[in-house]
Amino acid sequence: MTEQLNALKRELEAAVTKIVSPTELEQIEIAFLGRKGKLTALLKGVAELPAAERPPMGAMANEVKKQCELMIASKRRDFDIQR
């Protein structure tokens, strides 16, 4: 799961750097953080891990989610400044 989380973070970083419009940003946000998003699906998988693995994986997953939210918020601010 660690590899999946890191790969997802890299994928989002690459996607965010290519965004050129607020509409694209919204689509990326939904694709990664939405109810059926990629990160959301991984977070649900934490519950299926053995009890000993859940706390560290949960913490890592939450950290990746926080970083993803910050990347998206930063890009959103960039678009707000451009207006």
C-alpha positions in Angstrom: 0.0 0.0 0.0 3.0 2.3 0.6 4.0 2.0 -3.0 0.4 2.7 -4.1 0.2 5.9 -2.0 3.5 7.2 -3.3 2.6 6.4 -6.9 -0.8 8.2 -6.4 1.0 11.2 -5.0 3.4 11.4 -7.9 0.5 11.0 -10.3 -1.3 13.9 -8.8 1.8 16.0 -8.8 2.2 15.4 -12.5 -1.4 16.1 -13.2 -1.5 19.3 -11.2 1.6 20.7 -13.0 -0.3 20.2 -16.4 -3.5 21.9 -15.3 -4.3 25.1 -17.3 -7.8 25.9 -16.2 -10.0 25.9 -13.1 -12.3 23.3 -14.8 -9.3 20.9 -15.2 -8.4 21.5 -11.5 -11.9 20.6 -10.4 -11.9 17.4 -12.6 -8.5 16.4 -11.0 -9.8 17.1 -7.5 -12.8 14.9 -8.1 -10.8 12.1 -9.7 -8.4 11.9 -6.7 -10.4 13.1 -3.7 -14.0 12.7 -4.7 -16.3 10.0 -3.3 -15.2 7.5 -6.0 -11.7 9.0 -6.3 -8.4 7.1 -6.4 -7.2 8.3 -3.0 -10.6 7.7 -1.4 -10.5 4.1 -2.6 -7.0 3.6 -1.1 -8.2 5.1 2.2 -11.0 2.6 2.3 -8.5 -0.2 1.8 -6.8 0.7 5.1 -9.7 -0.8 7.0 -8.9 -4.2 5.3 -5.3 -4.3 6.6 -4.3 -6.4 9.6 -4.7 -4.5 12.9 -1.0 -4.0 13.4 -0.5 -2.3 10.0 -3.5 0.0 10.2 -2.2 2.8 12.3 1.0 3.5 10.4 -0.7 3.0 7.0 -3.6 5.2 8.1 -1.2 7.9 9.2 0.7 7.7 5.9 -2.6 7.8 3.9 -3.8 10.8 5.8 -0.5 12.6 5.2 -0.7 11.9 1.5 -4.3 13.1 1.4 -3.2 16.3 3.2 -0.4 16.9 0.7 -2.8 16.3 -2.2 -5.3 18.8 -0.7 -2.5 21.3 -0.3 -1.3 20.9 -3.9 -4.8 21.4 -5.2 -5.4 24.4 -2.9 -2.1 26.0 -4.1 -3.1 25.6 -7.7 -6.5 27.0 -7.0 -4.9 30.1 -5.4 -2.8 30.5 -8.5 -5.9 30.7 -10.6 -7.5 33.1 -8.2 -4.5 35.4 -8.4 -4.6 35.3 -12.2 -8.2 36.7 -12.3 
